[in-house]
């Protein structure tokens, strides 16, 4: 079953790094953790890149008889000194993608300011 899944997502890195649409993104896959990092200094382009990437992933999954579970999908907007705030919600196919202030990856929890405060609170309650 795992081979079937891996075989079907083999094209995922190709559609994530869509050079034709100038999407600046990086895919991180480890076991059942999948993280997509999208960056763009322009807010409009950033939102468009999110929608284009999710659309491309959904097309790939539908082609391979897989499904993208948007109810299990969320995003974290990492805030830096020079970043902009995302006003409004991110959605795809009339389904809201929830915004979370923390991100868990490989057992490590960080927040939207890239601090370890959330991880420390979990370890030392």
C-alpha positions, 0 to 999 in steps of 0.5 A: 500500500505504501508503494502505491502511495509513493508511486502516485505522488512521485510527480508532486515535487514537479508540480510544486516547483512550477517554473512556468508560473514562477511559484517559489515553493519547497516541498518537505516529505517525511513519512506521513508529514508533508509540508509545503513552503510558499514564499513571495514578497508580493501579497497578491502573487503569494495568494495566487501561488497558494491557490495554483499549488493547491489546484495542481496538487488536487488535479494530480491526486484526482488523476491518481484516484487519491483525495486531498483532505482540505479539512485536515489541511492547514497553514501557518503564516510565519511572521517576520520583520519584513512580512505582510499580514494575510487579511482574510481566509485562504480557501480552495473549492469553497472550503476554508483552509484553517490558519494555525499559529503553531506548526508541528514537524517531526515532533517539534512545535514552533509558532508563527514567529519561529520561536520554541515557546509552544514546544517548551509549553508542551514539554514542561506543562 
